[in-house]
Amino acid sequence: MDHERQLARLTARVPVRVSDCLGVCEHANVIVVQPGAAARAAGARPVWLGLVNDPDATEDVAAWVQAGGPGVAPCPDILGLYRFTPPRRE
């Protein structure tokens, strides 16, 4: 996976924050889609997507975020294949 290209594709379309280790290397590349403030206030939670190693999946993520993301736009069915529940932090 060309990480720099994936990051460039995302940052060209949506706000991105790069993080250090999230503790889920077995799911790399991980993208956590955060809901906007209003959606979070209404109960929306972050959506964790793993194994996002395909340019088409990257485009699907960007399109979903542009449509409003969690709590605003339904998660596309195809992204359900990448969705996972992160382990609880200790």
N, C-alpha and C positions, 0 to 999 in steps of 0.2 A: 504494500500500500504506500502510495506517495502521500505522506502526511502533510507536507507543505502544500501540495496541490489541493488536497481535501480542505485544508484550512483556508486557502485562498478562495476556493469556490464558495465556502460558507460565508466568509467575511464579506464577500462581494454582494451578498444578498440579505444577510441577517446579522444582528449583533452577536458577537461570540466572545466568550471569556475562556481562556485556556487555563487548565488546572494542572497541578502536579498529580501525583498518584491518587487514584480514587479507590485503590485496594481491590480492583476487580479485573486484574490483568487477563484472566481467562476469557474475558468478553471484549478485549481490545479489537477495534477502536470503539471507545465508548463516547456517546454523545448524550448529555443530559439536557432535555428541553424543559426550560423553566416557564411556568405560566406568568403572564403579566400580572401587575399588581391587582387589578380589578378581578381577574379570574382567580387569583390566589385568595383574595378576600371572600370570594364566593365558594371557596372550598377546593379549587383545582390544586393538584400537586405536581411536582416534577415527574417527567417521564424519562426513564432510563432506557437507552437503546444501545445494544451491544453488537459486536461483529459488523459494524458499519464500515465495511471494507470495499464497497462497490460504489463507483461514481453515481450510478442511478439512485442508489439508496441515499447518498448525500444530497442529491437534488430533491428527492422526496421529502427529506427532513427540512430542507430550506423552504420548499413550497408550503409545507404544513405550518412552519413558523410564520411565514408571510401571511398565511390565511388566518392567523391568530393563535395557533398552538393550543396547548392544554387548556381546557375550560372554555374555549371559544370555538375552535374548529375541531370536528371529530378527527381522531387519529386515523390516517389512511390504513386500510386493511393490510397493505403490504408492509407497513412499518410494525404491525403486530408481530411479524416474524422476528423482529429484532428486539422487541420489548422484553425486559427482565426486571425482576425485583432485586434491588441491591441488598446485600447483607446489612443487618443492623450494626451500627457502630457501637463499640464497647467503650 
